[in-house]
Amino acid sequence: MSQPNGTADAPIEVSSIPTVVGINFGNSYASISVLTKEGTADCIANEDGERQIACAIAFHGEELYIGNQAKHQLVKNSQNTITGFRNLLGKKFSEIPVNALSISAPVIQHPEIPDAAAYKVKVLQASPSPLPTTATNTPAASAAATPRSEPVQAERVLTVSEVTTIFLKSLIQSAEDFLGKKVQGAVISVPGWFEQAQKDALEKAANDAGITVLQLLEEAGAAAITTTTGPQPEGLNADRTQLLVDLGASALSLSLLSIRQGLVHSLATLSDHSVGGDAIDDRLIKHFAKEFTKKTKTALAVCPATDAQDKRAEAKLRLALEHTKRTISASPGAATCSVESLKDGLDFTGTITRLRFDMEVRAVYDRVAAKVQELVAAAGLDLYDVDEVVYVGGSSSLPGLDEALAQGFVETVVTPFTQGTVVGGGAGDPTTILARGCALQARILAQLAEGTDEEREVKASFTHGHQYTQAKVTSKTVGFLFPEEGVESALGGQWIPAILKETPVPARRIVTFDVDLGEGAGEKKVGFEVWEAKEGVKVEKVKLPKLEDEEPAEGEEEEEDEEEEVKEKTVEKENLLASVSFMATQAKKKGARWTTRLELTSIVGEDGTLEIGAVEVGASGRGEKTVVRVSAA
Amino acid sequence: MANVVELPVVPPPLLAGWTAPQGSGKSSAPLVERKLLPAGEAYLAHVRRAVHNLTFEEHDKHAEEERKRLEALNGSGAVIEDDLGVGDEKEGADLLLLDPKEWKKQDHYAVLGLSHLRYLATEDQIKIAHRKKVLKHHPDKKAGQVGDANDDAFFKCIQKAFEVLTNPERRRQFDSVDPYFELMQDDVPTQSQVTKHKHPEKFFFEGFAPVFEREARFSRKQPVPMLGVYEDSKETVEAFYDFWYNFDSWRSFEYLDKEVNEGSDNRDDKRYTEKKNKSERARRKKEDTARLRGIVDTALAVDPRIKRIRQEEKEAREAKKKGKGAVNGAGGANSKQKAEEEKQKAEEDAKKKEEEEKVARAEAKKAKAAAANAAKKARRAQRVAEGGDAA
């Protein structure tokens, strides 16, 4: 036992996890995500214990508040608190719409730089250093007046870029404190509607904050990474259509994405700055203000508030509502909203049930639902074609929204609510989904080699608008038809879709399944046809009590209580491309029937050439491959 | 990797009248331009295929290599401790059900997963093995698991085993009566087994080599001369037997002592037990020495090398004599030779007789030991097989 217990050397830590982070930088809230040992991404809390970090900075005297602390400054110190600065990035002052009602520091024209937006805040500057002293420690003779030893009031003008830099720096600081290591790079999310100038401005601000930006990733892309990485929910195909509902505090943005084995492109996007969490807040503030007036007989005019006192009360309510909304999202019971000294020194405590809450914000939900309809229609699809709904943003955690949207989708549609992954940092947690996607993307980018020209080209392809992001996709679904007798569908057989429409080329899909070969022991032939199909959704209006069929009336908006829309997915044969048939040699008997296992490989080339390869896979190995090719148009 | 989707569908058999229709000659629908989101692994794969101009199969191969490279990278990066060949032994159900109160009966090496090393295990190896077992069986690890969370019996066994094996004195005591070798101890070829074997020479070396190897570990003097081969010189063989007849063994039998009742006030009682233990130890030691001597005796009796050496000596003598006889004349040599021959004959007769007696005795002993031996052999074979598996 002469050996010491350990060595004095620090453990050599050769980690395969690059210290990169993902930052979701929203207009109202931001979140940071890091990579875990298990290879997943995890949203971390900042030093205040907040995973949802408010995008706000406030100056108060000599202090600088960042994040949720700054938000509280909106009550008493709103003129020195800056919020909502992300959306102003990269914009000229003349482009910014004049917002009459600002709850925070107003945007002004920068005094020196022409046509630049800026904020003016009052700060206390630290007192100037005392005058140089002589050897005898007495002030040197000077004609100047003795400077004041107290901090002096000063005005500070900050550009939007500077504000962003301050904020991002604090985010990275939080991440570094958490990791205990220097952050080597970050992927930052940007909304899809960001223009190049805005992206440039954000990148510059991030670089000023000392962040190596690996990529500015579109929010839709970030959400898609999170939903396509890791274990997939039951019943969800790798080829699917995903509806992304991003209901943030200040805007709604919708995307309809075509996800084809992880390759994502957008079918349609839409954004609306008039709905969002703030709109929900406004309604709730009105509701609680009314309740307050009823309870205390004190008038409180909010949204819009004109009086200074009312404004302060509104700000207080707005802060308190954050908690109320979270409670409503997390539990099915009632939620409280309590504010001390709301107005005239009167405290307020109110409760709201889920039902009442949903009633109050019904208009917002309906608007979102209408926008979703609009989006899907713009893509030329039906709600019924959506396989998965993904929610992003704090406001979309509200269960009422999912319920309001649920109508019109397939019953099997996958939403984070049906999966139960909304709360507690689950895979579908709307508040962290973007940050986690960014972190996963950051890992991919951090692991890219840069040795050869080709590798550099691969890396470059992740920049915005690179040529490789331009891709061709198929326009028709291709599938296999196994003819069958006596089926009522128009196809006349069993339909197995192989390559869905909107699949980027080159694409390869391999499916494998058993084929029934009948009971006879004689020759066994396998054969099928390859068709291009037209997919659609048949909408029928069915009167519920009588079950009377009506003419399908699309676009008919008026709805009666007794009428219900019955939708059905349809497939029509459109274009016979090829047919394949061969003798089965590896058939095996299962029960009384003979079956064989078939592996069908479909490849669409860069130019659209279709290649179908059929192989029998038996216990004794693979059979001979039968290949047919269909040339492109 | 190619992503193969398994479908639950089973298409029906072909229609009787179905013939493959000719493709309409039409080409597939034209492609549409779309803008991909540069995100995720799939996009990376897509770009890689485009940049390197790869087909799907080539890309699969590429991806596989990349995966292996990363794995190797992570593997070398991760801190993998060298376990000095301790490895992981399978823990049988009976092992896990051991009673810590009966720790004297347990096989400490098996408990720590060192049964493939046994007395060869170094101190470091024992430490590593103990650590491994503790990490697996610590009661804290079992909290929240199904079953009895308070069941720390096996953990106690591990601690006891570690306690015994890390103390050199106690380890020596345990090694002296290691149950694994105890089982094999009596598995020594008998004289008749060797002589009656088809290839006695081969059997002798095959049968006795492991016996001496086993016994060698008890020697205070190291290295120990091993059985060797048929071609060994007279000196080597003599040195071998010389060493083994003067074998200095450290083997002791304290481990089998009866527990002295410490709680008892009765001094006589204690002394009595101690005395008994002491005599028992001495008896066992004596038995062990006799046993080893018996083994060496048997080996010497049937050693083909001794026969060979005698033969060689005889031949040498004869050759010498022949040379002498030619010089001295035949007469004197003849009478001398005759006398010698007679003497030799008598000697041989006696030897024969003795041998026969010995064989008879061995036979009887063999018959008696046959049943026990058979059982023991079976057990040993099983043990060896198990040991082989574990190793």
Interface residues (C-beta under 8 A of the other chain):
Chain A: M1 P11 I12 V14 S15 S16 Q215 L217 E218 A220 G221 A222 A224 I225 T228 T229 A238 L257 S258 Q261 G262 L263 V264 H265 S266 G437 L440 Q441 I444 Q447 L448 E454 E457 V458 S461 F462 T463 H464 H466 Y468 T469 Q470 A471 K472 V473 T474 S475 K476 V478 F482 P483 E484 E485 G493 Q494 I496 E502 P504 V505 P506 R508 R509 I510 V511 T512 F513 D514 V515 D516 L517 G518 K525 V526 G527 F528 E529 E532 N575 L576 L577 A578 S579 V580 S581 T595 E599 I603 V604 G608 T609 L610 V628 V630 S631 A632 A633
Chain B: A2 N3 V4 V5 E6 L7 P8 V9 V10 P11 P12 P13 L14 L15 W18 T19 A20 P21 Q22 G23 S24 K26 S27 S28 A29 P30 L31 V32 E33 R34 K35 L36 L37 P38 A39 G40 E41 A42 Y43 L44 A45 H46 V47 R48 R49 A50 V51 H52 F56 L70 L73 N74 S76 G77 A78 V79 E123 T166
